Amino acid sequence: SGNDVLNSLTQMWDGDSWVNASRSAYSYSDGLQSEETEESWNKDTSSWMLSEKAEYSYNTEGKLMLSVYYLWSTVLADWEFDWQETISRGSSSRTTLTEDYARRMDQLITFYSHHR
């Protein structure tokens, strides 16, 4: 097994033609989904814009153990932590704020205050 990527495209009918809405890329490693990235279509610029990303981690038995979700920040031009889910022995816990996220929010506030 190797690494594979499956792409999907979503289009909407606007009454006259099909127009782009979003596209996703699903990355697989050794048959397990390792990442999913979504882009949204910007009709004003006629270009794709990064939107969301999820990363998945598995244990040695191939069971999902961790899902981490990010949102694209156009201000920072980088992925920002959104939330994560840890799965263990049939239960899961969801984390919505981490020290890394708090640090990035401080950077964002500093960025805004210096660029007003």
N, CA and C of each residue as an Amber inpcrd file, in Angstrom:
protein
   348
   0.8320000  -1.1860000   0.0000000   0.0000000   0.0000000   0.0000000
   0.8670000   1.2370000   0.0000000   0.2980000   2.3340000  -0.4940000
   1.0180000   3.5980000  -0.5370000   0.1270000   4.7350000  -0.1360000
   0.4530000   5.8920000  -0.6670000  -0.3330000   7.0890000  -0.3750000
  -1.1910000   7.4220000  -1.5850000  -2.4560000   7.7020000  -1.3550000
  -3.3950000   8.0250000  -2.4170000  -4.1780000   9.2730000  -2.0440000
  -4.6590000   9.9810000  -3.0750000  -5.5020000  11.1530000  -2.8630000
  -6.7460000  11.0000000  -3.7250000  -7.8900000  11.1860000  -3.1130000
  -9.1710000  11.1650000  -3.8120000  -9.7220000  12.5850000  -3.7720000
 -10.1040000  13.1190000  -4.9310000 -10.6250000  14.4790000  -5.0190000
 -12.1080000  14.4600000  -5.3440000 -12.8460000  15.4180000  -4.7700000
 -14.2570000  15.5520000  -5.1130000 -14.5590000  17.0250000  -5.3740000
 -15.5070000  17.2490000  -6.2650000 -15.9000000  18.5990000  -6.6490000
 -17.4020000  18.7390000  -6.4630000 -17.8240000  19.8200000  -5.7960000
 -19.2440000  20.1140000  -5.6290000 -19.5780000  21.3510000  -6.4470000
 -20.5970000  21.2110000  -7.3090000 -21.0640000  22.3360000  -8.0980000
 -22.5550000  22.5290000  -7.8490000 -23.0140000  23.7620000  -8.0320000
 -24.4210000  24.1010000  -7.8310000 -24.9960000  24.6050000  -9.1560000
 -26.2630000  24.3220000  -9.3940000 -26.9480000  24.7940000 -10.5980000
 -27.4790000  26.1980000 -10.3020000 -27.0830000  27.2050000 -11.0900000
 -27.5280000  28.5750000 -10.8370000 -28.7120000  28.9940000 -11.7100000
 -29.3180000  28.0190000 -12.3800000 -30.4400000  28.3060000 -13.2630000
 -30.0570000  28.2940000 -14.7260000 -28.7660000  28.5350000 -14.9760000
 -28.2520000  28.5420000 -16.3530000 -27.1340000  27.5330000 -16.5670000
 -26.2970000  27.3660000 -15.5400000 -25.1420000  26.4790000 -15.6870000
 -24.6840000  25.9870000 -14.3150000 -23.8010000  25.0030000 -14.3390000
 -23.2050000  24.5040000 -13.1110000 -22.0440000  25.4210000 -12.7350000
 -22.0050000  25.8340000 -11.4630000 -20.9150000  26.6900000 -10.9850000
 -20.2300000  26.0150000  -9.7970000 -18.9490000  26.2520000  -9.6750000
 -18.1780000  25.6640000  -8.5800000 -18.7000000  26.1400000  -7.2360000
 -18.6650000  25.2560000  -6.2440000 -19.0340000  25.6010000  -4.8700000
 -17.8840000  25.2550000  -3.9230000 -17.4420000  23.9960000  -3.9590000
 -16.3370000  23.5670000  -3.1020000 -15.6570000  22.3550000  -3.7150000
 -14.4660000  22.1000000  -3.2330000 -13.7720000  20.8690000  -3.6270000
 -12.9990000  20.3590000  -2.4190000 -12.8750000  19.0490000  -2.3610000
 -12.2040000  18.4040000  -1.2380000 -11.1500000  17.4340000  -1.7410000
 -10.0970000  17.2860000  -0.9610000  -9.0520000  16.3020000  -1.2310000
  -8.9510000  15.3970000  -0.0040000  -9.0780000  14.1000000  -0.2380000
  -9.0020000  13.1030000   0.8290000  -7.7110000  12.3220000   0.6410000
  -6.7950000  12.4380000   1.6050000  -5.5060000  11.7490000   1.5230000
  -5.5490000  10.4680000   2.3470000  -4.9730000   9.4190000   1.7760000
  -4.9420000   8.1080000   2.4280000  -3.5100000   7.6040000   2.5010000
  -3.1840000   6.9730000   3.5910000  -1.8860000   6.3460000   3.7750000
  -2.1280000   4.9210000   4.2400000  -1.6480000   3.9760000   3.4720000
  -1.8350000   2.5510000   3.7920000  -3.3070000   2.2040000   4.0050000
  -4.1820000   2.7990000   3.2100000  -5.6020000   2.4850000   3.2440000
  -6.4090000   3.2290000   4.2920000  -5.7680000   4.0540000   5.1190000
  -6.4590000   4.8100000   6.1590000  -6.4390000   6.2900000   5.8060000
  -7.5720000   6.9620000   6.0070000  -7.6260000   8.3860000   5.6930000
  -6.7550000   9.1540000   6.6690000  -5.8060000   9.9170000   6.1380000
  -4.8860000  10.6640000   6.9880000  -5.2150000  12.1500000   7.0440000
  -5.8720000  12.6630000   5.9870000  -6.1480000  14.0900000   5.9390000
  -7.3020000  14.3830000   4.9900000  -8.0110000  15.4610000   5.2730000
  -9.0630000  15.9410000   4.3940000  -8.9540000  17.4580000   4.3430000
  -8.8800000  18.0060000   3.1360000  -8.7620000  19.4490000   2.9590000
  -9.8970000  19.9300000   2.0790000 -10.5410000  21.0210000   2.5020000
 -11.6430000  21.5780000   1.7150000 -11.3120000  23.0020000   1.2900000
 -11.6590000  23.2980000   0.0410000 -11.5070000  24.6440000  -0.5010000
 -12.8730000  25.1410000  -0.9620000 -13.0900000  26.4450000  -0.8620000
 -14.3290000  27.0600000  -1.3180000 -14.0410000  27.8920000  -2.5650000
 -15.0150000  27.9420000  -3.4460000 -14.8690000  28.7120000  -4.6730000
 -15.2250000  30.1730000  -4.4000000 -14.3140000  31.0780000  -4.7700000
 -14.5680000  32.5050000  -4.6440000 -14.9860000  33.0110000  -6.0160000
 -16.2710000  33.2890000  -6.1930000 -16.7570000  33.6830000  -7.5100000
 -16.2740000  35.0680000  -7.9170000 -15.9260000  35.9140000  -6.9370000
 -15.4310000  37.2530000  -7.2650000 -14.0490000  37.2160000  -7.9050000
 -13.1880000  36.3010000  -7.4210000 -11.8310000  36.1940000  -7.9610000
 -11.6650000  35.0010000  -8.8910000 -12.7270000  34.2070000  -9.0230000
 -12.6730000  32.9680000  -9.8290000 -11.4810000  32.1010000  -9.4420000
 -11.3510000  31.8900000  -8.1270000 -10.2410000  31.0640000  -7.6430000
 -10.6810000  30.2740000  -6.4150000  -9.9190000  29.2240000  -6.1150000
 -10.1710000  28.3900000  -4.9440000  -9.5020000  29.0120000  -3.7300000
 -10.1970000  28.9480000  -2.5870000  -9.6540000  29.4540000  -1.3280000
  -9.6720000  28.3430000  -0.2960000  -8.5450000  28.1470000   0.3920000
  -8.4980000  27.1500000   1.4530000  -9.5600000  27.4710000   2.4960000
 -10.1470000  26.4260000   3.0750000 -11.2480000  26.6250000   4.0010000
 -11.0470000  25.8390000   5.2980000 -11.0570000  24.5040000   5.2030000
 -10.9690000  23.6430000   6.3830000 -10.0240000  22.4790000   6.1240000
  -9.4760000  21.9440000   7.2200000  -8.6170000  20.7630000   7.1130000
  -8.8220000  19.8990000   8.3400000  -8.7760000  18.5870000   8.1400000
  -8.8300000  17.6270000   9.2500000  -7.6670000  16.6540000   9.0910000
  -7.0450000  16.3000000  10.1890000  -5.9670000  15.3100000  10.1970000
  -6.3760000  14.1750000  11.1270000  -6.0870000  12.9540000  10.7110000
  -6.5070000  11.7700000  11.4630000  -5.2990000  10.9170000  11.8290000
  -5.2940000  10.4100000  13.0710000  -4.2320000   9.5280000  13.5560000
  -4.8500000   8.2260000  14.0530000  -4.1280000   7.1400000  13.8380000
  -4.6270000   5.8030000  14.1680000  -3.6320000   5.0810000  15.0640000
  -4.1340000   4.0950000  15.8060000  -3.2270000   3.2630000  16.5850000
  -2.6680000   2.1640000  15.6740000  -1.8530000   1.2930000  16.2270000
  -1.2130000   0.2520000  15.4170000  -2.1950000  -0.7710000  14.8700000
  -3.4030000  -0.8140000  15.4410000  -4.4470000  -1.7300000  14.9560000
  -5.3190000  -1.0870000  13.8780000  -5.0190000   0.1630000  13.5280000
  -5.7830000   0.8490000  12.5030000  -7.0630000   1.4940000  12.9960000
  -7.1950000   1.6570000  14.3100000  -8.3890000   2.3040000  14.8660000
  -8.1220000   3.7940000  15.0400000  -9.1150000   4.6010000  14.6600000
  -9.0010000   6.0450000  14.7790000  -8.8140000   6.4490000  16.2360000
  -7.7780000   7.2350000  16.5060000  -7.4910000   7.6520000  17.8800000
  -7.5990000   9.1680000  18.0680000  -7.3310000   9.9420000  17.0110000
  -7.3040000  11.3920000  17.1420000  -7.7220000  12.0440000  15.8340000
  -8.6280000  13.0000000  15.9360000  -9.0330000  13.8290000  14.8000000
  -8.7860000  15.2740000  15.1990000  -8.0280000  16.0030000  14.3640000
  -7.7250000  17.4020000  14.6450000  -8.2440000  18.2330000  13.4830000
  -8.9840000  19.2970000  13.8060000  -9.6360000  20.1150000  12.7910000
  -9.0760000  21.5340000  12.8100000  -8.8610000  22.0720000  11.6170000
  -8.2840000  23.4050000  11.4470000  -9.1480000  24.2360000  10.5130000
  -9.0650000  25.5550000  10.6740000  -9.6690000  26.5060000   9.7520000
  -8.5530000  27.3440000   9.1530000  -8.6970000  27.7100000   7.8860000
  -7.6730000  28.5260000   7.2340000  -7.8570000  29.9830000   7.6490000
  -6.7750000  30.6190000   8.0710000  -6.7850000  32.0300000   8.4220000
  -6.1630000  32.8240000   7.2850000  -6.9600000  33.6480000   6.6370000
  -6.4110000  34.4880000   5.5600000  -5.5190000  35.5850000   6.1350000
  -5.7630000  35.9860000   7.3840000  -4.9390000  37.0140000   8.0200000
  -3.5370000  36.4820000   8.2930000  -3.4560000  35.2880000   8.8880000
  -2.1550000  34.6940000   9.2210000  -1.5670000  33.8760000   8.0800000
  -2.3820000  33.5910000   7.0490000  -1.9630000  32.7240000   5.9340000
  -1.4270000  31.3970000   6.4680000  -2.2180000  30.8020000   7.3720000
  -1.8080000  29.5470000   7.9840000  -3.0570000  28.8610000   8.5510000
  -2.9120000  27.5720000   8.8270000  -3.9970000  26.8250000   9.4540000
  -4.0500000  27.1690000  10.9200000  -5.2790000  27.3940000  11.4490000
  -5.4830000  27.6350000  12.8660000  -6.2660000  26.4820000  13.4670000
  -5.8240000  26.0460000  14.6260000  -6.5110000  24.9720000  15.3390000
  -7.9570000  25.3910000  15.5890000  -8.9020000  24.4810000  15.3100000
 -10.3110000  24.7300000  15.5840000 -10.7650000  23.8550000  16.7510000
 -10.6610000  22.5360000  16.6000000 -11.0020000  21.6170000  17.6830000
 -10.4110000  20.2480000  17.3890000 -10.3850000  19.3870000  18.4100000
  -9.8930000  18.0250000  18.2390000 -10.7350000  17.0600000  19.0390000
 -10.7160000  15.8210000  18.5890000 -11.4360000  14.7600000  19.2790000
 -10.4760000  13.6030000  19.5080000 -10.3580000  13.1820000  20.7590000
  -9.5220000  12.0410000  21.1250000 -10.4370000  10.8670000  21.4320000
 -10.1380000   9.7280000  20.8420000 -10.9770000   8.5450000  21.0010000
 -10.1620000   7.4520000  21.6880000 -10.7060000   6.8950000  22.7690000
 -10.0140000   5.7950000  23.4430000 -11.0240000   4.8360000  24.0430000
 -10.8800000   3.5760000  23.7170000 -11.7250000   2.5070000  24.2480000
 -13.2150000   2.8130000  24.1560000 -13.6370000   3.2950000  22.9970000
 -15.0490000   3.5120000  22.7670000 -15.5970000   4.8340000  23.2610000
 -14.7930000   5.6240000  23.9670000 -15.2650000   6.9330000  24.4110000
 -14.4460000   8.0090000  23.7140000 -14.9430000   9.2180000  23.7290000
 -14.2020000  10.2930000  23.0940000 -14.3060000  11.5560000  23.9250000
 -13.3250000  12.4200000  23.7640000 -13.3580000  13.7210000  24.4270000
 -13.0220000  14.7780000  23.3830000 -13.6860000  15.9020000  23.5120000
 -13.5150000  16.9670000  22.5350000 -12.8410000  18.1590000  23.2030000
 -11.8080000  18.6890000  22.5520000 -11.0830000  19.8550000  23.0490000
 -11.2820000  20.9870000  22.0510000 -11.7080000  22.1320000  22.5590000
 -11.9470000  23.2450000  21.6540000 -10.9560000  24.3860000  21.8210000
 -10.1720000  24.3810000  22.8880000  -9.2070000  25.4480000  23.0900000
  -7.9370000  24.8540000  23.6710000  -6.8220000  25.1040000  23.0250000
  -5.5340000  24.6210000  23.5170000  -4.6200000  25.8100000  23.7590000
  -3.4830000  25.5530000  24.3950000  -2.5140000  26.6260000  24.6060000
  -2.0370000  27.1750000  23.2740000  -1.8530000  26.3000000  22.2680000
  -1.4210000  26.7490000  20.9530000  -2.4580000  27.6820000  20.3430000
  -3.7150000  27.3260000  20.4640000  -4.7790000  28.1580000  19.9070000
  -4.8300000  29.5030000  20.6410000  -4.7160000  29.4760000  21.9700000
  -4.7210000  30.7130000  22.7450000  -3.5490000  31.6020000  22.3250000
  -2.3720000  30.9980000  22.0950000  -1.2050000  31.7550000  21.6480000
  -1.4620000  32.3900000  20.2940000  -2.0730000  31.6320000  19.3730000
  -2.3670000  32.1710000  18.0460000  -3.4050000  33.3040000  18.1210000
  -4.3680000  33.1800000  19.0310000  -5.3460000  34.2520000  19.1830000
  -4.6600000  35.5170000  19.6930000  -3.6930000  35.3730000  20.6170000
  -2.9330000  36.5270000  21.0910000  -2.1670000  37.1640000  19.9340000
  -1.5880000  36.3290000  19.0480000  -0.8800000  36.8480000  17.8780000
  -1.8380000  37.6070000  16.9730000  -3.0250000  37.0650000  16.7860000
  -4.0070000  37.6820000  15.9130000  -4.4540000  39.0350000  16.4700000
  -4.7050000  39.0880000  17.7790000  -5.1020000  40.3470000  18.4160000
  -3.9710000  41.3620000  18.2930000  -2.7290000  40.9220000  18.5110000
  -1.5760000  41.8030000  18.3660000  -1.4620000  42.3010000  16.9350000
  -1.6750000  41.3950000  15.9670000  -1.6100000  41.7560000  14.5540000
  -2.6330000  42.8450000  14.2290000  -3.8730000  42.6440000  14.6830000
  -4.9320000  43.6200000  14.4190000  -4.6280000  44.9690000  15.0710000
  -4.1310000  44.9450000  16.3120000  -3.8860000  46.2000000  17.0130000
  -2.7340000  46.9850000  16.3810000  -1.7730000  46.2850000  15.7550000
  -0.6440000  46.9690000  15.1120000  -0.9500000  47.4060000  13.6880000
  -2.0240000  46.8980000  13.1080000  -2.3340000  47.1970000  11.7080000
  -3.6510000  47.9510000  11.5570000  -4.0000000  48.7340000  12.5330000
  -5.2320000  49.5420000  12.4460000  -4.9400000  50.8850000  11.8720000
